């Protein structure tokens, strides 16, 4: 998969100490931390905004070594005053703290000026998910044996069967899929790999799609992508993008008469919710979703609290004591 290069503008030969530090941080995120392209783009964008703000509001701060906690807090406050959402403010604070820790660890500054920097606690909203009968309606929409119908049917079945993120789906290549074992090797956030599971309907839909896909486009290269644009359209045979998948889903949602706020991630929410409703443990769901923290999984498996309470009641020796 092609690696995004959002820090290219920061590698000019004539950059100053600030840009040099930002470029080194970007390389550290990409190479040492295995940050996702999305995180890399977001952090570089935040640092560029910080640099522009320093030029306008704190022109005496010309190098990382001159950063102070007060300057960082003033920038965060300014961004919040502009209407930055709490979740985005929290991400900004995380970016600045990671940057300052990197500067301190590499000897570019003495101490960590972000040590006392705190962001707002982002609200956790219950995710939007589809009921099982709504998923069935959606999956039934792509009808027929055309290339587009088979592709869309396989795409929706795989998204719901595996709980993959849309970015993980479009990054998949044929060698990642093992129909015999019913698994897909997924490269998640931070390039961490996990195995996702394909159910029977997803395997059948995928096999049917591959048959017509290879007939229309040839067997192709192993890294050309698994889900491709159809032959009848300009640029047929190229790897689908996130945006392509969203357009495909939006079209089928309209036909199924389902909520327009449904996104590919809604199928991920639905995957986790339905597993929990059927009695799956939160740890198992965490593994299938590829979450590093179980607290993140709890957002998706919002119905698991009663199950956790029951496990606690049965297992903890003083769970019932007053």
CORVENLIN-V734331 format. One line per field, one symbol per residue. phi: phi as a letter, one per 30 degrees, with the letter a starting at -180 (. if undefined). psi: psi as a letter, one per 20 degrees, with the letter a starting at -180 (. if undefined). A space follows every 50 residues. Layout:
BEGIN
phi: ???
psi: ???
END
This chain:
BEGIN
phi: .dddbdcedccddcddddddddddddddddccchddeddddddddddddd ddddedcbdddcbedcdbddddddddddddddjddedddddddddddddd dddddcidbcibdcecdbcddddccdddbcdeddddddddddcjcdeddd ddddddddeddcidddddddddceddccdddibbdcccdiidcbccccde dddddddddeddddddbididdcdjdccddddceiejcddcededdddde ddddddicedddbeddddededddddddjddddddedddiddcddddddd cdcdddddddddddcddcdcdc
psi: pppqmijhijkqhjqahghgggghgghggghhilqqhgggggghgghggg ghgghhhmiiniqhijqrhggghhgghghhhijpqghhghhgghghgggh hggghjjhqpaoijhjpqrqopqoqpqprqqghhgggghigoqajrgggg ghggggggghhhjqqhhhgiiqrgiipnhgilqpopobqjkpqrpqpprg hggghgghghghghhhirhaqikiqgpqqqhiqpjqjqpqrghghhgggg ghgghikrpiiprhhhhgggggghgghjjqqhgghgghhkphphhghhgg lijighgghggghhhphkhjq.
END
